[in-house]
Structures are given as C-alpha cells and as structure tokens.
Amino acid sequence: MIVTVMGATGNTGKAAVERLLAAGVQVRGVSRSADKLRALGTQVQPFPGEVTDAATLTEALRGSDGLYAMVPSDYGAPDLLAYYAKVVDAVAAAVSASGVKRVTFLSSIGGDLAAGTGPILGLHRGEERLKALPGIDLLVLRPCYFYENFFGSLGLIKSQGTNGGASRADVPYPMIDARDVGAAAGDALARRDFSGTSMRELYGPRDLTMTECTRMIGVAIGKPELAYVQFPDDGFAQALRSAGFSQNAATLMLEMIHAFNEQRVPRHQPRTPANTGATAFESFATVFAQVYRGS
C-alpha cells in the first residue's frame, strides 16, 4: 500500500508519515522544501513542489492508495480564502486525475459553518469541494486549537513577561497536540477504516482556557506568575501584521477568534477514546520550556 502525505515535513504531516511507516505503509511526501523531505529519510519518496501545483500533486498521487490532504499556512497571502481555494482546487484536480479513492482532509472545528469563522471558512469550502468528488472515500478531520500555536508567544513572553492575544482568557478550547492529529490521520489511512463521507472531531485530553495554559507554561519555564492578557483587536491585528500577516489574514483571524470568544462554534461529537489525543498539555509545556530556554 502507498499513501501520499501533503505537508509531510510539518507538524501534522510528519506525524502521519511516522505512523504510516510504522504500519508498514510506503509513503510519498509532498512539501515545498526538498531539503526537509530528504531529512525524512530514504523510506519516504520525495515530491518537492508547491501544493497549489496540480501537476506535482498528480504525479505524487499516481498509484497511491490514499492521500492526507491539508492546506499549509500562508498568512502572508493577500487573499487568504483565495489561497485556500487554490490549494483545494489543486488537490481535487490531482485526486480526479490520479484515481485515488481514499482521502483524509485536515479541516477544523467549525468546518460545518458557512460564514463568520475567518480562515475556517476556507476549510469549510474545501470540505464541500472534496465532498463533491465522485467515487472517493473521504474522512474530514476537525481538530481545534493546536498546542503548537503557543510557540507564537515566545517573543512576547521573553520581551514583556506576559502572554496574550485576542482570545478571551476564560473560554475553554478542546486543544490538541498537532502530532496527535497527524497520528489520527496516519492511522485512518493505514487501517482504511472509513468509507463514503465521514467526519471526526479531534480533541485533546481535556478542554483548556488561555489562563490555564499560560499558568502551565509559566510553571514549566520557571515563571509561575506568568499571566494571560486579552489584547484589544487593533493591537492584536497590528502584532499580526508585524509578524508577517497580510491585512486580509489578520482581519480573518480576528473574525475566527470572535466566533470562539462568543462560543458560536459548535461541537458535534463527544470526547471518546477514538477521537482524543494522548498528549497532555503539561507534556507540551515541557517542550515549550526547552524551546524557550534555547531561544
């Protein structure tokens, strides 16, 4: 069996690759970076190229039994939703041209909503585009907030001794480690245990607020007094622009955060052993502390 993995050198993709290899599956990896693909080892057949290039994806998919499809981040894109559409259009064209029958697609909680969710709207449209492809088995994965997003706070914590963002401090998120998401995708493709069109929400072991996560990070880095501060929208948008986000992407991010702050993003599945990642936030906080001390 052969499976093609998009974003094979990223957080979720690399975990999917590792899970598939452990199951004895041959893997083809797609990534922008040929060097990072080579670093995965000789067991992974490399297909370097842009994920918006249908020809590259088609080449990687010919003869494959399955695909892990995802949209790599490009928050500098002047029109973020148009970028999402371009990637998904390339995926759809490659799936159709190659004849691949089994696809997992990385979406997000809120992927069922058709408005008001910022970048998640691009994933909603991606879900609908792939659902329209005839003759494929599609598993849509919908995780929520990735632990790894907190790495974006490293500079703020270092320079100002606080953590912060536009999210409310007290709103609980079903956060999850990105590697647990990739493992779920790899396992599903290795087991081939889905058919038709299905959806699986993915959760971490428990819901967490920004205050709780900040407290655990603070303990891990030796700053137990570390606090979370909710920033005003304009200040947060300015910080995103300084970090390389386009104006469009910054606006969409705020729209998404408002949807979560107002708790307008529903969940459709209870937390079960089958959809719950094994990694506790405390374990991630230890990794965060290692990166913090080395930065």
C-alpha positions, 0 to 999 in steps of 0.5 A, a space after each residue: 500500500 502507498 499513501 501520499 502525505 501533503 505537508 509531510 515535513 510539518 507538524 501534522 504531516 510528519 506525524 502521519 508519515 511516522 505512523 504510516 511507516 510504522 504500519 508498514 505503509 510506503 509513503 510519498 511526501 509532498 512539501 515545498 522544501 526538498 531539503 526537509 523531505 530528504 531529512 525524512 529519510 530514504 523510506 519516504 519518496 520525495 515530491 518537492 513542489 508547491 501544493 497549489 501545483 496540480 501537476 506535482 500533486 498528480 504525479 505524487 498521487 499516481 498509484 497511491 492508495 490514499 492521500 492526507 490532504 491539508 492546506 499549509 499556512 500562508 498568512 502572508 497571502 493577500 487573499 487568504 480564502 483565495 489561497 485556500 481555494 487554490 490549494 483545494 482546487 489543486 488537490 481535487 484536480 490531482 485526486 480526479 486525475 490520479 484515481 485515488 479513492 481514499 482521502 483524509 482532509 485536515 479541516 477544523 472545528 467549525 468546518 460545518 459553518 458557512 460564514 463568520 469563522 475567518 480562515 475556517 471558512 476556507 476549510 469549510 469550502 474545501 470540505 464541500 469541494 472534496 465532498 463533491 468528488 465522485 467515487 472517493 472515500 473521504 474522512 474530514 478531520 476537525 481538530 481545534 486549537 493546536 498546542 503548537 500555536 503557543 510557540 507564537 508567544 515566545 517573543 512576547 513572553 521573553 520581551 514583556 513577561 506576559 502572554 496574550 492575544 485576542 482570545 478571551 482568557 476564560 473560554 475553554 478550547 478542546 486543544 490538541 497536540 498537532 502530532 496527535 492529529 497527524 497520528 489520527 490521520 496516519 492511522 485512518 489511512 493505514 487501517 482504511 477504516 472509513 468509507 463514503 463521507 465521514 467526519 471526526 472531531 479531534 480533541 485533546 485530553 481535556 478542554 483548556 482556557 488561555 489562563 490555564 495554559 499560560 499558568 502551565 507554561 509559566 510553571 514549566 519555564 520557571 515563571 509561575 506568575 506568568 499571566 494571560 492578557 486579552 489584547 484589544 483587536 487593533 493591537 492584536 491585528 497590528 502584532 499580526 501584521 508585524 509578524 508577517 500577516 497580510 491585512 486580509 489574514 489578520 482581519 480573518 483571524 480576528 473574525 475566527 477568534 470572535 466566533 470562539 470568544 462568543 462560543 458560536 462554534 459548535 461541537 458535534 461529537 463527544 470526547 471518546 477514546 477514538 477521537 482524543 489525543 494522548 498528549 497532555 498539555 503539561 507534556 507540551 509545556 515541557 517542550 515549550 520550556 526547552 524551546 524557550 530556554 534555547 531561544 
